[in-house]
Amino acid sequence: MVQVKVAGVAVDAVGDHVILLKPVDALPGEGRVLPIWIGAQEATSILIAVEGAEAPRPLAHDLMRAMLTALDAKVARVEVTRVEDGTFFAEVTLAASGVVTLDARPSDAVALASRTGAPIFVADDVLDEAGIVDITADAVEEDAEENVEEFKRFLDDVDPDDFRE
């Protein structure tokens, strides 16, 4: 298992929401990131929690957190355990008078972990199978700067006669 953090919540080219999970010790633009497509409500819930904001009315994940607090239980950890045919599976481990592990959708598990401060883990084989190379804004910006420098060198060396027929 690899411990991850929410690296971002985004909207893809067709308007679907995706959470990006990245190993906590990986630098921006390095390693792999795990994209998991989720619903709009779950994306909003995760984004609110990650940004430390509060919804005007409690969301479902706020209710879950309140129920756990009322029952003197806590979220010990969240795990994205497997992926089958493009569907991700997760588990939430709760600790109270004992330990219980519950099946969950990754979006709900991550939203709950984001509210409670519980660590999030991804199985190594899930990250290997479904993870993609991390291309962050910093990495894209570095590539853009490199391209600009290359273009400047081209302009310095270009001869207008090269473009005449």
C-alpha positions, 0 to 999 in steps of 0.5 A, spaced: 500 500 500 502 507 498 499 512 502 496 518 498 493 525 498 488 528 494 492 532 489 486 535 485 479 535 483 478 536 476 473 536 470 475 532 464 474 534 457 467 531 457 465 534 463 466 528 468 469 529 475 475 526 477 479 526 483 487 525 483 490 521 488 498 522 488 503 518 493 504 523 499 512 523 498 512 524 490 514 531 488 510 535 483 511 532 476 514 526 478 511 519 479 504 517 478 497 519 479 491 515 480 485 518 477 478 516 479 472 518 475 466 520 480 460 524 481 459 531 481 456 531 488 462 527 491 467 532 487 464 538 490 464 534 497 471 532 496 473 539 494 470 543 500 473 538 505 480 539 502 480 546 501 477 547 509 471 550 507 464 549 510 457 548 506 451 552 508 448 545 510 451 539 512 453 534 506 452 527 507 459 526 508 459 531 514 453 527 517 457 521 516 463 524 520 458 527 525 455 520 526 462 517 527 463 523 532 457 521 536 458 514 536 465 515 539 468 512 533 474 514 528 476 513 521 482 509 522 484 509 514 481 509 507 484 504 502 483 503 494 483 496 494 482 494 487 480 496 480 476 491 476 473 493 469 474 500 470 471 500 477 474 502 483 473 499 490 475 501 497 474 500 504 473 504 510 476 502 516 473 504 523 475 504 530 471 504 536 470 499 541 473 494 536 475 495 528 471 494 523 472 495 515 466 497 510 466 496 503 465 503 500 465 507 493 472 511 493 469 517 492 465 516 499 471 514 502 476 519 500 470 525 502 470 522 509 477 521 510 478 528 507 473 531 513 476 526 518 484 527 517 484 519 516 490 517 511 488 514 504 492 508 501 492 505 494 494 498 493 500 498 489 497 494 484 492 499 483 497 504 482 501 500 477 495 498 473 491 505 473 496 510 475 498 515 469 504 519 469 504 525 473 504 532 469 502 537 473 502 545 472 509 546 474 511 540 469 507 543 463 510 550 465 517 547 465 516 544 458 513 551 456 519 555 458 523 550 455 519 550 448 520 558 448 527 558 449 528 553 443 524 558 439 528 564 441 534 560 439 531 558 432 529 566 431 536 568 433 539 563 428 534 563 422 535 567 416 529 570 412 532 567 406 531 560 408 523 562 407 524 564 400 522 560 394 
